[in-house]
Amino acid sequence: MNRINQLFQRKPKDVCSIFITAGFPNLNDTVQTVLELERNGVDMVEIGMPFSDPLADGETIQSSSLVALENGMTIDILFRQILAIREQSQIPIVLMGYFNPVFKYGLELFLKKCELSGVDGLIIPDISVEEYELSYKNLFDNYQVPLTFLVTPKTSTARFEKIKNHSSTFIYYVSSASTTGKTGEFSAEQLIDFEQMKSEEIKLPVLMGFGIHDSKTFKTACNYFDGGIIGSAFIRSRKEGKPIVDFVGEIKGIRTETVLR
């Protein structure tokens, strides 16, 4: 069984997923960052594949991608890093990226290496569910690497039904129509949207992303959904040099004392 499915069997609520940019702040930080996140209670990691022209990412994640690319991060290096993670950890790993570099790499080769290295799922925002259904589903199925689709409050009923039919691990609910990195509280209109989504008949877990940056917004996500995905706030904490134990503790509302090593 896929590690993501195993996670939700074991922990159906309050799942904490953290987004990191591969190769940021330093090229070889990826492995240690993932292992430290797991040690501090993070349930799943979403590893961003750096790209020079991201569509959905705000300034914080964009800048981390540029640093990672300048550091020399490549898809091949990332697969080697994931193999190193798998020597020590079985934490669910989702790769997030855009189709251009995957297409250039070769989709079948990419999926094969995902399967061999221990990747549990993919998020590729610019592959629509219609394109997936028409052109790519069989290839994804052959290599048993599930694709997670994004839904928003504006997603049509017909498209949402297709997304539910083609999903096997979880659905990613985008809290707003903006890019990542928004801070502040969720608006009354957003809370109405969350309530609507919560009322939908969905057999799979739903994780919410975009706008989760502290314990209050994470708790709100968990009240309406099965957990939350934190991205830009974690990247900012890495830029500031904040210890991972402190960041995760703040998100989960847990008092921590940093142990000096």
C-alpha positions, 0 to 999 in steps of 0.5 A: 500500500502507498505510504500516503494511504498508510498514513491516513489509515493510521492518522485520519485527522490533523495531518501536518505536511510541510513543503520544502524546496529541494536544494534550499538553502544549500544543495545538500540540505534536502535529506537532513531537512526531511529527516529533521521534520519527521523527527519533530512530528511532521507526517508528510513532506512535499518536496518542490522541484525548483523551476524558473517559472512557477505558476502557483508559487508566491515570491517566497517559494519562487526565490527559494527555487532560484537559490536552489537552481543556482546551487546546482539542483537537478532532478537527478540529484533530487532522486539521489537525495530521495534514495538517501532519505529512504535509507533512513525513513519511510515518511510519505514523500510527494514531489511538487513541480511543473510539467516543463522540466518533467517533460524535458526530462522524459515523463516515462523515465521520470515516473520510473525513477519516482517508483524506484526511489520511493516517491509516493505521489506527484503534484503537477499543477499544470497537468489538468485532469482532462489532459491526464485522463486523455494522455497520461493516466496509463503511464502514471498507472504503469509506474504506480505513482499517483497524481494529486489534483488541486481544487479551489472554491471555483472548481466546477462540479463536473471537473471536481467529479473527474478529480475525485474519480482519478484520485487515489491518495488525497485531494489538495484544496487550495484555500484561495485563488492567489499564489502561495505565501499569503499571511493573515487570517482566513476571511469570512468568505473563505470559511463559507467555502471551507464549510461547503467543501467539508459538506461534499461527499468525498471518499478520500482525505482532503488537505488544505494548502495556501495561507497556513502559516501559524498554529491558528491557521493550521487549526482552522485547516484541521477543523474543516479538512483532514490536515494542512500543508505549510509551505511559504512559512517554512521557507521563510523560517529557513531563510531566518535560520529558525530551528525546525523543532521551533517552527513545527512546535509553533505550527502545532501549538506546542511549546518547545525548547531548542536543544543545542547540539 
